[in-house]
């Protein structure tokens, strides 16, 4: 019983470390920000910019779909 518990705790620690390392190294946290912002602020700004681009793309696709639907029904 104690062996299984120890294995579980060590396994969770390894998973937590891998997630932490991935978020901090592979997600671009280690690249310097040219505008001099702190790393958390720069990551937040990049995320906001990506979200804005995604929202704009979705709106564009909706407008195109509505336009095609209107043309098809005429």
N, C-alpha and C positions, 0 to 999 in steps of 0.2 A: 504494500500500500504506500509506504513512504517513498519507495523507488519510483512509482508511477507519478506521485505528486511532484517529486524532484524533477522528473523528466518533463512534466507539464510546465513547471515554472521555468526551467531552462529553455524549453521550446518557445515559450511566450517571450522570454527575454531576447532570444535570437530574432524572432519575428519583429519585435519592437525595434531592435537595432537596425535591421534591414530597412524597415519603413522609414526610420529617422534618417538613415544615411541616404536613401533614395530621394527623400524630399529635399534634403539639403545639398546634395551634390548633382544629381541628375536633372533636377528641376531648374537648374540655372541659378541657384542661390550663390554659387561661388564666383560668378562672373562679376567684375566690377561694373558699377553703374556709371555711365558717362556723365550723367547730370549731377552726380555727387549725393544722391539720395541714400538713405540707409537701406540695407538689404531688405528688411521686411517691407518698407515703404515702396521700394522699387518693385518687389514681387507683387504687391497689392496693385500698384499702378499698371503693371503688365497684365495682370488678371483682369482689371477693369477695362483696359483697352481691348483685350481679346473678347470679353463679354460684349462690348459695344459693337465690335466687328461682327460677331455672331448674330446679335440682334438685328443689325442692319441687313445682313445677308438674309435672314429669315423674313424680314419685311419686304425685301426686294422679291424674294421667291413668291410670297403671298400676292403681291401686286401683279407679278407676271402670270400666276395661276388664275387670278381673277380676270385679267385681261384676256387670256386664252379662253376662259370659260365664256366670257361675254361674246367673243368673236365666234365661238363655236355654236352658240345658241341663236345667232342671227341668221 
